Amino acid sequence: MVVKNSPFDRFLLVLNGLFLGLGVLIVVIPFGYIIVASFMDPTVLLNRGLSFQPADWSLEGYRKIMGNEAMIRGFFNSVLYATGFSIITVLVSICAGYALAEDSLVGRKWFMTLFIVTLFFGGGLIPTYLLVRQLDMLNTPWALIIPGAINVWNIILARTFFKGISRELKEAANVDGATEWTIFTRIVVPLSKPIMFVLALYAFVGQWNSYFDAMIYLDDPKLFPLQLVLRSILIQNQAAPGMIGDQQAMAELKRLSEMIKYSSIVISSLPLIVMYPFFQKYFEKGVMVGSLK
């Protein structure tokens, strides 16, 4: 049976398509510009803009970055921090979410109230810094992995997802003699892949793009994540506003900064671009179930 859309429905579909197309262009055009600019000679880019002639292209920016030991070390540090942060976030979120989804949990409403309060009120930067220092986590990877790993919004998403799992399924497992731990590990967790992948993706992206916490808690350059290394390199290669002197040196600094800027954005985005296709099939389902039910 073919359902015919009314003229108004067709108008809404066309309008929706236009808005979606505009949204895609808003994302794709700047990213495409960055990719093309990262392969260009910075002098040509500064003087003439984008060029698609092979003679104007150069891999100098990528060579500069890949030859920088701090960049390589920062890249692997970021992978370590983001992966560890994601694992802990997912473990805490699904365990807390599963417990809070059970009506039999004593004090469940009080726990939820306490969690929700923290969404609106926080101690701020200074108390958090003092706590991290008292726990002897300053200048260690744990300062970036532990403090933000417990995210109340992620716990609420996980709780909502677990609420949607059939109670009859768990009751049948209970009748067969399964304990709560067996039900959780063998039934609930395998069914929870969509929300687990969504939480892992949120946590990984958030930690990967973060640099402020590292700037506050880390002093050792060997522990710096990639984003903080990029920030340091770009700041060092910028000419000071009041600097007068050798114009050639200033021009070279500007050229170097431009060359590194676009190449570093592409390299720092690669892990996220590679990850998303593998997470995509779970992403839609996890977001919709965890947020709308």
WOPEJO-V517992 format. One record per residue. RES is the residue in one letter. SS is DSSP state (H for helix, E for strand, L for the rest). PHI is phi in whole degrees, 0 to 359 (999 if undefined). PSI is psi in whole degrees, 0 to 359 (none if undefined). Layout:
res:RES ss:SS phi:PHI psi:PSI
res:RES ss:SS phi:PHI psi:PSI
This chain:
res:M ss:L phi:999 psi:124
res:V ss:L phi:264 psi:124
res:V ss:L phi:266 psi:123
res:K ss:L phi:270 psi:132
res:N ss:L phi:280 psi:143
res:S ss:L phi:286 psi:164
res:P ss:H phi:305 psi:322
res:F ss:H phi:294 psi:320
res:D ss:H phi:297 psi:318
res:R ss:H phi:296 psi:321
res:F ss:H phi:298 psi:316
res:L ss:H phi:296 psi:321
res:L ss:H phi:295 psi:317
res:V ss:H phi:296 psi:316
res:L ss:H phi:298 psi:317
res:N ss:H phi:298 psi:318
res:G ss:H phi:297 psi:321
res:L ss:H phi:295 psi:316
res:F ss:H phi:295 psi:318
res:L ss:H phi:295 psi:318
res:G ss:H phi:298 psi:320
res:L ss:H phi:296 psi:319
res:G ss:H phi:298 psi:319
res:V ss:H phi:297 psi:315
res:L ss:H phi:298 psi:320
res:I ss:H phi:299 psi:327
res:V ss:H phi:275 psi:316
res:V ss:H phi:287 psi:318
res:I ss:H phi:299 psi:309
res:P ss:H phi:298 psi:321
res:F ss:H phi:291 psi:322
res:G ss:H phi:297 psi:320
res:Y ss:H phi:299 psi:316
res:I ss:H phi:297 psi:317
res:I ss:H phi:297 psi:313
res:V ss:H phi:295 psi:317
res:A ss:H phi:296 psi:330
res:S ss:H phi:291 psi:340
res:F ss:L phi:261 psi:4
res:M ss:E phi:261 psi:156
res:D ss:L phi:293 psi:124
res:P ss:H phi:301 psi:328
res:T ss:H phi:295 psi:316
res:V ss:H phi:295 psi:318
res:L ss:H phi:297 psi:318
res:L ss:H phi:290 psi:324
res:N ss:H phi:272 psi:321
res:R ss:H phi:239 psi:351
res:G ss:L phi:84 psi:200
res:L ss:L phi:295 psi:142
res:S ss:L phi:219 psi:139
res:F ss:L phi:254 psi:16
res:Q ss:L phi:276 psi:130
res:P ss:H phi:305 psi:329
res:A ss:H phi:294 psi:337
res:D ss:H phi:267 psi:2
res:W ss:E phi:263 psi:154
res:S ss:L phi:204 psi:148
res:L ss:L phi:257 psi:16
res:E ss:H phi:299 psi:321
res:G ss:H phi:298 psi:316
res:Y ss:H phi:292 psi:322
res:R ss:H phi:297 psi:319
res:K ss:H phi:298 psi:316
res:I ss:H phi:289 psi:313
res:M ss:H phi:292 psi:339
res:G ss:L phi:272 psi:359
res:N ss:L phi:268 psi:115
res:E ss:H phi:298 psi:323
res:A ss:H phi:296 psi:324
res:M ss:H phi:295 psi:314
res:I ss:H phi:298 psi:314
res:R ss:H phi:296 psi:319
res:G ss:H phi:297 psi:323
res:F ss:H phi:299 psi:311
res:F ss:H phi:291 psi:327
res:N ss:H phi:298 psi:317
res:S ss:H phi:296 psi:320
res:V ss:H phi:299 psi:316
res:L ss:H phi:297 psi:311
res:Y ss:H phi:295 psi:314
res:A ss:H phi:293 psi:321
res:T ss:H phi:292 psi:312
res:G ss:H phi:298 psi:318
res:F ss:H phi:298 psi:317
res:S ss:H phi:295 psi:317
res:I ss:H phi:298 psi:312
res:I ss:H phi:294 psi:319
res:T ss:H phi:300 psi:314
res:V ss:H phi:294 psi:316
res:L ss:H phi:299 psi:312
res:V ss:H phi:295 psi:317
res:S ss:H phi:294 psi:316
res:I ss:H phi:286 psi:326
res:C ss:H phi:292 psi:311
res:A ss:H phi:293 psi:319
res:G ss:H phi:296 psi:320
res:Y ss:H phi:294 psi:317
res:A ss:H phi:296 psi:317
res:L ss:H phi:288 psi:342
res:A ss:H phi:279 psi:347
res:E ss:L phi:272 psi:122
res:D ss:L phi:295 psi:338
res:S ss:L phi:281 psi:353
res:L ss:L phi:291 psi:124
res:V ss:L phi:289 psi:130
res:G ss:L phi:78 psi:20
res:R ss:H phi:302 psi:317
res:K ss:H phi:293 psi:324
res:W ss:H phi:294 psi:318
res:F ss:H phi:299 psi:315
res:M ss:H phi:297 psi:320
res:T ss:H phi:298 psi:315
res:L ss:H phi:297 psi:318
res:F ss:H phi:297 psi:315
res:I ss:H phi:294 psi:325
res:V ss:H phi:302 psi:322
res:T ss:H phi:292 psi:344
res:L ss:H phi:290 psi:333
res:F ss:H phi:255 psi:335
res:F ss:L phi:232 psi:134
res:G ss:L phi:221 psi:162
res:G ss:L phi:288 psi:333
res:G ss:L phi:97 psi:180
res:L ss:H phi:291 psi:315
res:I ss:H phi:295 psi:311
res:P ss:H phi:300 psi:323
res:T ss:H phi:295 psi:318
res:Y ss:H phi:297 psi:316
res:L ss:H phi:297 psi:321
res:L ss:H phi:295 psi:314
res:V ss:H phi:299 psi:321
res:R ss:H phi:293 psi:318
res:Q ss:H phi:294 psi:334
res:L ss:L phi:273 psi:6
res:D ss:L phi:58 psi:37
res:M ss:L phi:256 psi:357
res:L ss:L phi:299 psi:140
res:N ss:L phi:60 psi:33
res:T ss:L phi:227 psi:157
res:P ss:L phi:300 psi:333
res:W ss:H phi:296 psi:334
res:A ss:H phi:296 psi:334
res:L ss:H phi:264 psi:337
res:I ss:H phi:267 psi:317
res:I ss:L phi:281 psi:308
res:P ss:L phi:303 psi:319
res:G ss:L phi:264 psi:5
res:A ss:L phi:290 psi:333
res:I ss:L phi:267 psi:105
res:N ss:L phi:245 psi:117
res:V ss:H phi:296 psi:323
res:W ss:H phi:297 psi:320
res:N ss:H phi:295 psi:322
res:I ss:H phi:296 psi:319
res:I ss:H phi:295 psi:319
res:L ss:H phi:300 psi:314
res:A ss:H phi:296 psi:317
res:R ss:H phi:300 psi:315
res:T ss:H phi:297 psi:321
res:F ss:H phi:296 psi:314
res:F ss:H phi:293 psi:331
res:K ss:H phi:298 psi:334
res:G ss:L phi:276 psi:352
res:I ss:L phi:283 psi:135
res:S ss:L phi:303 psi:126
res:R ss:H phi:293 psi:327
res:E ss:H phi:299 psi:327
res:L ss:H phi:297 psi:316
res:K ss:H phi:289 psi:324
res:E ss:H phi:294 psi:323
res:A ss:H phi:296 psi:321
res:A ss:H phi:294 psi:324
res:N ss:H phi:297 psi:319
res:V ss:H phi:298 psi:325
res:D ss:L phi:281 psi:2
res:G ss:L phi:95 psi:11
res:A ss:L phi:284 psi:140
res:T ss:L phi:277 psi:171
res:E ss:H phi:300 psi:321
res:W ss:H phi:295 psi:319
res:T ss:H phi:294 psi:318
res:I ss:H phi:298 psi:317
res:F ss:H phi:294 psi:312
res:T ss:H phi:281 psi:326
res:R ss:H phi:259 psi:342
res:I ss:H phi:242 psi:306
res:V ss:H phi:289 psi:311
res:V ss:H phi:300 psi:314
res:P ss:H phi:300 psi:330
res:L ss:H phi:279 psi:350
res:S ss:L phi:259 psi:15
res:K ss:H phi:304 psi:317
res:P ss:H phi:302 psi:310
res:I ss:H phi:289 psi:328
res:M ss:H phi:294 psi:318
res:F ss:H phi:293 psi:322
res:V ss:H phi:296 psi:313
res:L ss:H phi:297 psi:320
res:A ss:H phi:296 psi:320
res:L ss:H phi:294 psi:315
res:Y ss:H phi:303 psi:312
res:A ss:H phi:294 psi:317
res:F ss:H phi:296 psi:314
res:V ss:H phi:296 psi:316
res:G ss:H phi:298 psi:315
res:Q ss:H phi:288 psi:324
res:W ss:H phi:297 psi:321
res:N ss:L phi:274 psi:356
res:S ss:L phi:277 psi:140
res:Y ss:L phi:224 psi:341
res:F ss:H phi:294 psi:315
res:D ss:H phi:300 psi:319
res:A ss:H phi:296 psi:323
res:M ss:H phi:294 psi:328
res:I ss:H phi:277 psi:317
res:Y ss:H phi:261 psi:343
res:L ss:L phi:249 psi:137
res:D ss:L phi:246 psi:332
res:D ss:L phi:280 psi:117
res:P ss:H phi:303 psi:335
res:K ss:H phi:291 psi:343
res:L ss:H phi:260 psi:357
res:F ss:L phi:296 psi:136
res:P ss:L phi:285 psi:171
res:L ss:H phi:301 psi:316
res:Q ss:H phi:297 psi:324
res:L ss:H phi:287 psi:325
res:V ss:H phi:296 psi:315
res:L ss:H phi:299 psi:317
res:R ss:H phi:300 psi:315
res:S ss:H phi:297 psi:317
res:I ss:H phi:295 psi:315
res:L ss:H phi:293 psi:322
res:I ss:H phi:293 psi:318
res:Q ss:H phi:295 psi:331
res:N ss:L phi:265 psi:11
res:Q ss:L phi:262 psi:136
res:A ss:L phi:286 psi:138
res:A ss:L phi:294 psi:142
res:P ss:L phi:302 psi:323
res:G ss:L phi:266 psi:13
res:M ss:L phi:281 psi:124
res:I ss:L phi:239 psi:148
res:G ss:L phi:153 psi:222
res:D ss:L phi:294 psi:109
res:Q ss:H phi:295 psi:327
res:Q ss:H phi:294 psi:320
res:A ss:H phi:295 psi:320
res:M ss:H phi:294 psi:319
res:A ss:H phi:296 psi:321
res:E ss:H phi:292 psi:321
res:L ss:H phi:298 psi:317
res:K ss:H phi:295 psi:319
res:R ss:H phi:296 psi:316
res:L ss:H phi:296 psi:318
res:S ss:H phi:297 psi:317
res:E ss:H phi:294 psi:321
res:M ss:H phi:294 psi:318
res:I ss:H phi:283 psi:326
res:K ss:H phi:303 psi:305
res:Y ss:H phi:288 psi:320
res:S ss:H phi:297 psi:320
res:S ss:H phi:291 psi:325
res:I ss:H phi:297 psi:317
res:V ss:H phi:297 psi:313
res:I ss:H phi:295 psi:320
res:S ss:H phi:288 psi:340
res:S ss:H phi:271 psi:345
res:L ss:H phi:304 psi:311
res:P ss:H phi:303 psi:321
res:L ss:H phi:291 psi:321
res:I ss:H phi:294 psi:322
res:V ss:H phi:289 psi:322
res:M ss:H phi:291 psi:319
res:Y ss:H phi:302 psi:317
res:P ss:H phi:302 psi:328
res:F ss:H phi:283 psi:333
res:F ss:H phi:267 psi:347
res:Q ss:H phi:299 psi:319
res:K ss:H phi:294 psi:335
res:Y ss:H phi:267 psi:338
res:F ss:H phi:297 psi:310
res:E ss:H phi:301 psi:311
res:K ss:H phi:296 psi:316
res:G ss:H phi:296 psi:317
res:V ss:H phi:293 psi:315
res:M ss:H phi:293 psi:314
res:V ss:H phi:292 psi:319
res:G ss:H phi:286 psi:344
res:S ss:H phi:245 psi:334
res:L ss:H phi:257 psi:339
res:K ss:L phi:294 psi:none
